Amino acid sequence: MRKFLSQSELWIILPLFIITFLVYVFSNLNHPDWYKHFVYLADSFLKGKTYIEGYPRYYLDLILINGKAYLPNPPLPAIILLPFVAIWGVSTDEVRIANVVGAFNVILVWILLRKIGISKIPRIFLTILFGFGTVHYSAAIIGTIWFFAHVVTITFLLLALIEFFGKKRPFFMGLFIGLSFLARHSVILSVPFFIFPFISTINAFDLKRISFSSLKISWKKLGLFFLGIGLPISFQAYYNTIRFGNPLESGYLLQNWYSSVQSGAIAKYGFFNIHYIPEHLFILLLKPPMFINHFPFLRPSDFGMSIFLTTPAVLLAIKAKYKDLTNFMALISILLILTPSLVYTATGWVQFGYRYSLDFWPFLLILIASGMGKKLNLYTISLVILSVIINLWGNYWFV
């Protein structure tokens, strides 16, 4: 523990966790007890079943086969809920568990930034930015099935990145990425970021120094990495097989789409189609807030909002040092992880910001940290404070 956290840091992260958790709780104090599919799935797991029972009939995104309802979503969030559901049953408060996991993520961000080499004052601002100035804030306080999955994904992606910037043990990097895959499949596309050091003799991450003649593969490290990642993937394949008889069928193409809010688009274009790309990009990059006829005269769009408006501090990523191979690979990971979401029929439904961006936010944070530089200035501080204010405003309306 001392190698992972210094004595002084222990005095920082405990208050940070408590404060973050309390802010998350009080940001959504009287929440409705709805869309907690994972609680019902955890209850089914405890009963030896892979389909859910007793759920409210308004639940969406279900797979109905022979009178049984399955979830297409990867199972890790439900597995995490098992001890809580074993105690409280289906009355388990999924939102409060999301608050806890979200607060834990903020601690992991603090540790990650230290591993990267960010000094204490910039690290404080970046940690506050992530916890209260990004869509992670809304995901952690809403905590329904879709948002809880994102929060859990970030936990294991952050653990993988902490390992990458720390001891670089290939088995654990692979295991953590595999576990994040068990919450959100698209994160698996970040694999190139983690394995590149194992196929190169370059120590300094500098694109100018890459020579393909110098590339050397560490088969042992690659093997350990894929062993780690293979365990969760094998579990997903087994989970698919016992439900649908096919290790490659997660269920997304089997959903009860005719009752979906996207039923018209699905009937015409299917679940995945390049037709959906422009709408996703518009929400991610350009979508403005809505105008209202009373103070404060603006409110967030129910269907998302530009990442540059929800978190203006993203602009700092433009100044990142992309000649640094770590930053370059982080950018590639962002683009790879984003691709499946861009061609998916749903754009995130009711949300503050663009929730699919959560799958790549840890990589984006690396770029923001690089663009921020070693010293804070008024511009940087202003962007962070503005991001927090906007997310407080947005989550007020969202809740």
C-alpha positions, -999 to +999 in steps of 0.1 A: +000+000+000+029+024+008+043+019-027+008+025-042+000+055-020+022+077+002+013+085+037+005+121+028-018+110-001-038+088+023-048+120+041-059+134+008-078+106-008-100+097+022-115+133+025-117+134-014-137+102-015-160+113+013-166+147-002-172+133-037-196+107-025-216+133-005-218+157-034-230+128-056-256+118-031-270+153-025-269+160-062-297+134-066-311+130-031-346+119-039-340+097-070-367+075-085-360+037-081-361+029-118-342+012-147-320-008-123-319-038-146-285-050-131-301-054-097-326-078-112-298-096-131-278-099-099-308-114-082-312-139-110-275-148-108-280-156-071-309-179-081-288-196-108-305-179-138-293-157-166-326-141-174-344-115-153-378-118-135-401-095-116-389-064-133-412-034-140-429-037-174-417-003-186-381-016-188-364-011-222-336-028-240-347-064-233-343-096-253-375-116-251-370-153-260-396-180-252-412-158-225-379-150-208-362-116-207-325-113-211-302-083-211-278-075-239-255-056-216-223-072-204-227-087-169-199-071-147-221-044-132-245-071-120-216-092-106-204-062-086-239-058-072-241-095-060-231-089-024-256-060-020-284-079-037-277-109-015-285-086+015-312-063+002-326-082-027-342-062-055-347-033-032-310-026-035-303+010-044-283+009-076-279+047-076-261+048-043-238+020-054-231+041-085-223+070-062-197+049-043-181+036-075-181+070-090-163+085-059-138+056-061-131+066-097-122+101-087-096+086-063-083+064-091-079+096-113-059+112-086-036+081-085-034+079-123-023+116-126+004+110-100+016+080-120+017+101-151+039+127-132+014+156-128+024+178-099+001+183-070-017+216-078-025+207-114-035+173-102-060+188-078-076+208-106-077+178-130-092+156-104-119+181-097-125+185-134-130+148-139-152+144-108-174+174-112-168+189-147-174+160-170-203+136-179-189+112-153-207+135-127-241+129-143-234+091-148-224+087-112-254+104-097-281+089-121-268+054-118-295+036-140-284+006-161-268+026-189-249+051-166-239+025-141-223+004-168-202+035-179-191+042-143-180+005-138-161+006-171-142+036-161-131+019-128-113-009-146-100+013-174-084+036-149-069+006-131-054-006-164-039+029-170-025+031-135-008-002-142+004+010-176+020+042-161+032+022-131+046-013-130+034-022-165+026-058-155+011-072-187-012-097-171-029-071-149-032-046-177-049-073-198-071-084-169-083-049-161-090-042-198-109-075-200-130-065-170-138-031-185-149-051-216-173-070-193-191-036-186-188-019-220-176-039-250-162-010-270-134-004-245-116-035-259-106-014-288-080+003-266-058-028-266-032-012-290-025+015-264-015-012-239+005-036-260+026-012-280+054-011-255+057-049-258+064-047-295+090-020-296+125-014-283+118+023-280+120+035-244+112+072-250+077+076-265+088+098-294+073+093-329+104+107-346+125+078-331+103+050-344+122+027-368+104-004-379+137-021-382+141-017-345+108-033-335+111-063-313+083-083-299+083-095-263+062-126-268+062-134-231+047-101-222+022-102-250+013-137-239+007-126-203-013-096-215-036-118-237-039-144-209-052-116-186-076-102-212-086-136-223-101-146-189-130-120-189-135-125-226-138-162-222-164-156-194-184-134-217-183-161-244-195-187-219-222-163-207-233-158-244-233-195-250-255-205-221-280-178-230-281-179-268-261-209-278-235-188-296-203-175-279-202-145-302-239-134-297-241-109-269-277-101-276-276-066-290-290-078-323-317-097-306-333-069-287-370-063-285-365-034-310-401-029-320-409-014-286-377+007-286-377+045-290-355+039-320-379+013-336-384+033-368-347+038-375-339+002-366-366-011-390-350+009-418-313+008-411-307-019-385-289-016-352-256-006-367-253+016-398-231+045-410-264+064-414-262+072-377-228+088-377-238+124-385-263+125-356-237+111-332-211+136-343-235+165-341-244+157-305-208+150-295-193+181-312-219+207-319-253+202-302-263+234-283-285+238-252-322+246-255-336+281-251-364+287-225-384+319-218-373+324-182-341+326-162-315+313-168-329+312-204-309+281-213-313+245-203-294+214-215-309+195-244-325+162-232-307+143-260-271+154-253-249+184-258-215+191-273-185+180-253-169+214-258-200+230-241-204+205-213-166+204-206-148+235-221-116+222-205-115+196-234-100+225-254-067+219-235-063+186-253-057+205-285-024+216-270-013+181-260+021+169-273+011+145-300+047+138-309+048+119-276+038+084-285+017+079-254-005+109-263-007+098-299-018+063-289-043+078-264-058+098-294-060+066-315-077+048-286-103+076-283-111+072-320-112+034-319-135+033-288-158+060-303-163+041-336-188+015-325-209+041-308-210+063-339-226+036-360-251+024-333-288+033-336-291+049-301-273+082-294-276+078-256-313+086-251-320+112-223-286+124-210-265+154-201-237+157-226-228+126-247-226+097-223-208+074-248-177+097-244-173+082-209-158+051-225-128+071-237-127+099-210-096+084-192-076+087-224-090+122-230-079+131-195-043+121-204-044+145-234-059+173-213-032+168-187-006+170-214-022+202-229-024+218-194+014+217-190+033+217-158+021+251-145-015+264-142-025+297-157-056+318-156-069+303-189-065+268-176-081+275-142-110+294-159-117+264-182-118+240-153-140+262-131-163+269-161-166+231-167-176+225-131-202+253-131-217+240-164-220+205-150-236+217-118-261+236-139-266+206-163-271+181-136-296+204-117-318+203-148-311+167-156-321+155-121 
